[in-house]
Amino acid sequence: MPDTLAQLADKIKACQACPLQAGRLQAVPGDGDPHSEILFIGEGPGQKEDELGSPFVGAAGKFLDELLAAIKLTRKDVFVTNVVKCRPPDNRDPEPEEISTCTDLYLWKQIEAIKPKLIATLGRHSMAIFLPPDLKISQIHGQPKRVKGYVVLPLYHPAAALYNGGMRQTLIYDFKKIPLVLKKISTAGNIETIKTQPTPPIT
């Protein structure tokens, strides 16, 4: 019988399967509605997340809350997690081995437990789990794809808007596609038609 989200969270908090566990204050399994239609997957915990044990609680998390509010959602309406559950040292990119270990042990099982209608990837590391490595996020952000039995919507990471103000509007625009994608999924519509809507260029 598959693990529940709560059982997976307990295993994540006790995990010692990769070197990241050595430097963490605490693991960050993810949180939100276990029955959500939408699963957001970021990269990995930062300093604030490591301290508090919850995902997206820093400046990027505040912007994520704003993005959700723009489509009339809150954190309680969705589930948010990361590719790796422990903070990489100095917020470096997670290593391929760390990603594969955490994904195989936990992320796929979280996806199986939630059974979301839509997986929204935040940033290139989570996007790379579902889409071919030669695809660039700058080319396909905001374009829903059917992958491995799921509908995946690649989005920029909210932290990107903290360093590039022009990306803020792009993220807002892409987030506003989420209700349209969910409606298409629910009515068995063609999700590919959504990508024909032009996204404003990043300035």
Secondary structure, 3 states (H helix, E strand, C coil): CCCCHHHHHHHHHCCCCCHHHHHCCCCCCCEECCCCCEEEEECCCCHHHHHHCCCCCCHHHHHHHHHHHHCCCCHHHCEEEECCCCCCHHHCCCCHHHHHHHHHHHHHHHHHHHCCCEEEEECHHHHHHHCCCCCCHHHHCCCCEEECCEEEEEECCCCHHHHCHHHHHHHHHHHCCHHHHHHHHHCCCCHHHHHHCCCCCCC
